[in-house]
C-alpha cells in the first residue's frame, strides 16, 4: 500500500517516506473518525528510523480508499498550488464512501 500511495505523489527518493507514512495514518483517522467510515482492510506501515527500511503489512487494496488517501497526501505534503482542488476532490471521495454501505461493514486497524 505504501508504494501505491507514494507513486501517486510528486516526490522522488526517500526523503518524504516518514511524512508519507504519517499522512497515510492521519488520513485513515480522518476517514474513520470524522466521517465514520469503516475501511475495508488494515493499515500497518512502519519505518525503521535507523535504516530507513519500511515494513508494510497493510492489506487495504480498495481503489477508492487508496485514491482518497493519495489525494490527502498530495494535499498535505509540500505546498501544492492546487490545494483547494485537492481538498474538494478529497471531500467528494469521502462523501462517496460515507454514502456507500461498502464502507460501513468492515473492520479497520492502524498501527
Buried (B, 14 or more C-beta within 10 A) or exposed (E): BBEBBBEBBEBEEEEBBEBBBBBBBBBBEBBBEEBEBBBBBBBBBEBEEEEEEBEBEBEBEBEBBBBBBBBBBBBBBBEBEEEEEBBEBBEEBBEBBBEEEBBEEBEBEBE
